[in-house]
Amino acid sequence: MTPRIDPTDARLLQEYQRDFPLVPAPFAAIAADLGLAEAEVLDRLRRLQGEGKIARVGATVRPNTAGVSTLAALAVPETRLDEVAAIVSAEPGVNHAYHRENRWNLWFVATAANRIDLATTLDRIRRRSGLGLLDLPLVRAFNIDLGFCLDGGRHSMGRAKAPDLSALTEGDRPLLHALSQGLTLDPAPFAALGRDLDLRETQVMIRIATLLRAGILTRLGVIVRHRPLGWSSNAMVAFDLPDSLIETAGLALARHPGVTLCYQRRTVMGLWPYGLFCMIHARSRSEAQGILDGVRALPSLRGAPHQVMFSLRCFKQTGAQLTRQEDAA
């Protein structure tokens, strides 16, 4: 059963996943729009975070811009799943970890400031778990993180444009990391962030606006957790396609209702030939199955070999690690 959501909470979660006000008192601006007091907006966000319905109020960073990342998987014996999941989740660079229905049953995203740190994280997981690992780096994003529609629709989106990496400076890394972890829920979050980073409030807001325009930040706002909000039947689907069909299929998937993310990833010869990934989020397994049936009927995907991996358990979901390991230590 989908949990009931207070109508004001629903507006707060739906309308402010993107376009968060870049003003000195953003929560006051939201309050004015919703007809509430600033203190009530902050209290609602703190409660929703405490209930696990939002991860943070912050930003999502486009993969492989300020850092490097990969999707990885382990084939874990069921008797060792909790043990190995704890090993994976203990890594600061791992920001998502899920148990999925597949022989490769423990999937996680690892992010780092550079390739050396990322390789170190993966090697440590291999060594501590004693298991082989699939490493599937991103090749191309067709549908980047534009938010999650609670009403079953989708945020408007166009074809994903290449980010303007010339806008990024080395000095932006601490800012991006802090935004990935979340703003403080107080009346002047940009001023508080500036104090932490030894920047003026105006500098913080100008850099955020620049990084949003450049496509390095994909959005700034409320980051929801879909499972506690009732979207509990979720599947990662991966297709084996010839390279000549990847672009056509990826663009079609990105436009398909119910598909929330779509990426091309590197394959692993002899182990994992499935290079085109998408995520389906639904309120029931039958609803997810209906979306999947529509996806498989797309002309570019009809008859394509594929793997459907419903998520069974979430072990970890946090913001990305974008500082160097020695800095984090």
N, C-alpha and C positions, 0 to 999 in steps of 0.2 A: 504494500500500500504506500502511495506517495504521501509523505508527511505534509500536513497543512502548514502553509507559510503565512505569517501575518502580512496583510497587504502592504503595510509601510515597509516592512523588511524586504518584501518582494521588489518594491520599487527601488530601494536602496541597492539591492543585489543586482537587479537587472539593468538599471540606468547608469550605474557608476562603475561598471567593469572597464570602461574606456572613458576617455575625455575627462579624467579627474581634474578638477579646477586647479590650474597652476597660478594660484594667488596666495598671498601670505596666510590667509585664514580659510583654507579650502572647505573645512567641515562647516563653517558658518555659511559659506556659499551654498553648499548642499542643503543645509537646514532651511535656508530661505526658499530654495526651490521646492522643498517638500512640505513647507509650512510647519516646521518644527523648530525647537530651540537647538542651538549648537550642542549643548550638553546631552540632549537626547540622542542626536545622531551618533555622538561618540559612545554613549552608553550602549546603543544598539549594536554598533560595530564590535565593541568589546565583548558583548554577550554572544554575538554570532561567532566570534573567534573562539570564545570559550566553549561553545557548543560544537566546535569543529566544522561549522558550515562555511567559514571562510578561512583561507590560509593566512592571508595578510592583506593589507592595503599597500600596494607597492607596484612594481613594474615587472614585466617579462622582457628578457633580453633575447634578441634574435640569435639563434644558434650560430656558433662559429664566427662571431664578430669580435666581441671583447675577449672571448676565450675559445676553447675547443670542447667538443662534447661528442659522445657516442651513445648509441643504444646497444646494450649488451645482454647476453642471456647465458644461463647455466642450466644444464640438465641435472637436476638434484634428486637423488633418491628420496622418496616421500618421508622416510624415517629421519632424514637429515635436514628437512626443509627449514624448520625453525632455527636450527643451528647455523645453517649457511646464510639464511636471511639476516640473522643477527650480524654475521661477519660483513655482509654487503652493506647493511644499514649503518654500521659503525663508521663507514668511510665518510668523511666530511664532503668529499666530492660527489657522492651519490645523492641525488635529490629526488628520484622516484624509484620505487622498487615494488613490484607486483608479482604475485603468484598467478600464473595463467594456465589455461587448459592446453597443454602441449607437452611433448617429450622435453623440449626446452621450456621448463616450467617456471623459472625465476628470471624475470626480465627487469632490467634497471637502466636508468640514464645516469651517466657519469659526466661531470663537467669539471674543467680545470682551466687555469690561466694559460697554460701552454701544453704542447704535446708531450713534453717530458713528464710533467706532473700527471697528465692523464694516463700515460703508459705505466707510471709508477703505481697509480691506483689500481689499474687492471692487473698488473703483475702481483700486487699484494693480495688481491682477491683470489687469483689463481693459486698462489702459494698457500694461503691460509685455508682455502676450501679443499685443495687437492683435486680440483675439477678443471676440465677444459672449458673454454669460454668462447662464445661467439662475440665478435667485435664488429659492429655494423655502423660505421660512420655515415653521417649525412652526406648525400650527394647533392640533393636539391629539395627545397621546400616549395610545395604547391599551395598549401594552405597554412599560413602561419597563425600564431595564437592571437585571435581577435576577440576572445571572450566566449562565454557559454550562455546561450539563451535558455532561460528557465521556462519559457512558454512553449518550447518545442520547435520554435522557428530557428532562425540563424541571423547573425549579424551580417549586414551588407559587406560584401568584400569584392574586390577586383582581383585581377591577376597579380600575384605577389611580385613586387618589384625588387630588383637587386638593391641592397642597402648601400648608402654612400659612406664607405669606410674612411674617406678623407676627413669626415667630420669627427672621427674618434681620435682622442689623444690618450697617451699613457696615463695622464692624470685623471682620466675619467674612470679608471678601473675601480678605485674605492667607492666612487659614487654609484656605479652600476651594481657593485656587490651589495652595497647598503640597500638599494632599491629592490634587489632580488630578495633580501631578507625581510623587508617591510618597513614602512614609515612608522614612527611612534604615533599612537592614537592620542594626540593632544592638540590643542587649538592651533598651534603654529608648527606643524611637522617639518616644514622646509627650513625654518630657522633652527630647529633642534638638529636636523641633519647637518646643517652648515656648521654648527658648533662642533659636532663630532669630527667633521672633515676639515676644520679650520678654513671654512669658506663663508662668505657673506650669503645671507638668504637670497638676495637677488642673483648672485652667481649660481647658486644651486638651481634656481628656477630657469635661468637662461640656458644652462647646460642640459637640463632635462628637456626643455623645448627643442633644443638643437638636435638631441639624440632621437627624439620622437620623429622630427621631420626627416632625419637621415635614415629612418627605418632600423636603427640599431636597437632602440626600444620599440617593441611591437605594440605595447599598450601600457598605460598607467591608470591604475584604479583598483577596484576590489577584485581579489583573486579568490574565486569560489571553489569549494570542494564539492564536486557534483554528487558523490555517493551519499553523504548525509542529507542532501537536499532531495533525495528520491530518485536520482538517475543512477541506479545501482546495477543495471545490466549493461555492461560495457565490454566491447570486444575490439581487440587489435586484429586487423586482417592484413595479410601479406600475400601479394600476387607474384607469380613467376611469369614475367613477360619479356619478350625480346626488346632490346634497347630501342628499336624503331617505334615501338608502341608506348613507351613509358610516358612521353610528354603528353600525347593525346589522352591516354588513360588517366594520368595524374590531374590534368585540367578538368576532365569530366568528373572525377571523384571529388575534387575540391568544390565543385558546384552542386554536388548531390545533397539534398536535404538529409540531415541526420549524420553526415560525415563532418566531424569536428576538426580533424587534422589530417594532413596528407603529405607524405614525404617519399622521396626516393632515397634508398640507402644502399651501401655497397653490399654485394653478396659474398658468400664464402664458398668457393668451389668444393663440391663433394659433401657439404654440410648444410648449406642454407642458400638455395637458389632464388629466394623470394625477395625481390628488390623494391617493390612498390608497396608502401604501408599506408593504411588509413585507420583512424579511430572512429568507432561508432558508439555513441552514448544514448542510452534509452532507459525508460522507466520499467521495462519488463523484458524478459527474454523473447517473448513473442513479438514485441515491438522492435527489438533489435533484429530479430530474424526477418521481419518485413523490410527493414532498411537494407539488410544484407542481400535479400532477394533482388531488390531494386538495383543495388550495386552490381551484382553478378550479371544482371541483364543488360548492362551498358554495352554497346557494340564493341568497344575496345577491350572489354574484360570477359565477354561471353566465352565460356569454355576454358578460361585460363586456370591453370593449377593454382591453388591457394591454400593458405592455412588460416583458420578462424580460431582465435585465442581469447575466449572470454576470461575476464579477470575474476579471480576467486577471493583474493585477499590483498589488501594494500598494506605493505610493510613500512613504507616511508613516502612522504610527499612534502618537500620543502623547496625553498628557493635555491637557485643555482649557486655553486661555489665559484667565484670569479677572482679571488685573490690567490697569489702564489702560495704554495704549501709552506714555504719558510715564513711568509708573512702571517699566514693563518696560525702557525705554531707560535 
